[in-house]
């Protein structure tokens, strides 16, 4: 992915999370399910493993920037979920 594609991918993830502002957040599969509407479907990647790695890396990046936060940390590591933060909402709002 180019730098511009990564930026658009990050924004797409934020928009998915912005549309679901619950305290429970969304898991990776749910986030990925909504990404095709922004042009980032599974077919955009060489294989499912690459898609999963890119999505995981992007979520980690957005978490490090405090645009999203992980919820349900203490339940089960395999059942991870994220929600958008106030900073993430502001970021999405600034970019229309």
C-alpha positions in Angstrom: 0.0 0.0 0.0 1.2 3.5 -0.8 1.2 6.2 1.9 -2.0 7.7 0.4 -3.7 4.3 0.4 -2.8 3.7 4.0 -4.2 7.1 5.0 -7.5 6.3 3.2 -7.5 2.8 4.8 -7.1 4.4 8.2 -9.9 6.9 7.5 -12.1 4.1 6.3 -11.6 2.2 9.6 -12.4 5.4 11.5 -15.5 6.0 9.5 -16.7 2.4 10.2 -16.1 2.9 14.0 -17.7 6.4 13.9 -20.9 4.9 12.5 -21.0 2.5 15.6 -20.4 4.7 18.6 -21.4 2.1 21.2 -19.4 1.3 24.3 -18.9 -2.2 23.0 -17.1 -1.3 19.9 -16.5 -3.6 16.9 -14.3 -6.6 16.4 -11.9 -7.0 13.5 -14.3 -9.1 11.4 -17.1 -6.6 11.8 -14.8 -3.7 10.9 -13.6 -5.7 7.9 -17.1 -6.5 6.8 -17.9 -2.7 6.4 -14.7 -1.7 4.7 -15.7 -2.7 1.1 -18.1 0.3 1.0 -14.9 2.4 1.2 -13.1 0.4 -1.5 -11.1 -1.8 0.8 -12.7 -5.2 0.4 -10.9 -8.5 0.7 -10.4 -8.5 -3.0 -8.2 -5.4 -2.7 -5.5 -7.6 -1.1 -3.5 -10.6 -2.4 -4.9 -13.0 0.2 -6.9 -13.1 3.4 -3.8 -13.2 5.5 -2.5 -10.0 4.0 -5.9 -8.3 4.6 -5.9 -9.4 8.2 -2.3 -8.2 8.8 -3.0 -4.8 7.2 -6.2 -4.4 9.2 -4.4 -5.4 12.4 -1.5 -3.1 11.8 -3.8 -0.2 10.9 -5.8 -0.7 14.1 -2.6 -0.8 16.2 -1.5 2.4 14.5 -4.8 4.1 15.1 -4.7 3.0 18.7 -1.2 4.3 19.2 -2.4 7.7 17.8 -5.3 7.6 20.3 -7.9 7.8 17.6 -9.4 4.4 18.6 -9.3 2.5 21.8 -9.5 -1.2 22.6 -12.5 -2.4 24.7 -13.2 -5.7 26.3 -9.5 -6.1 27.1 -10.0 -8.4 30.1 -12.5 -10.8 28.5 -10.6 -12.8 26.0 -7.6 -11.8 23.8 -9.2 -13.6 20.8 -12.4 -11.5 21.2 -10.9 -8.0 20.8 -13.0 -5.0 19.9 -12.3 -1.3 19.4 -14.2 1.9 19.5 -13.5 5.4 18.2 -12.3 8.0 20.7 -13.2 11.7 20.9 -10.0 12.5 19.1 -10.9 10.0 16.3 -14.3 11.6 15.9 -12.7 15.0 15.6 -10.3 13.6 13.0 -13.1 12.2 10.9 -15.1 15.4 11.2 -12.2 17.5 10.0 -11.8 15.3 6.9 -15.5 15.3 6.0 
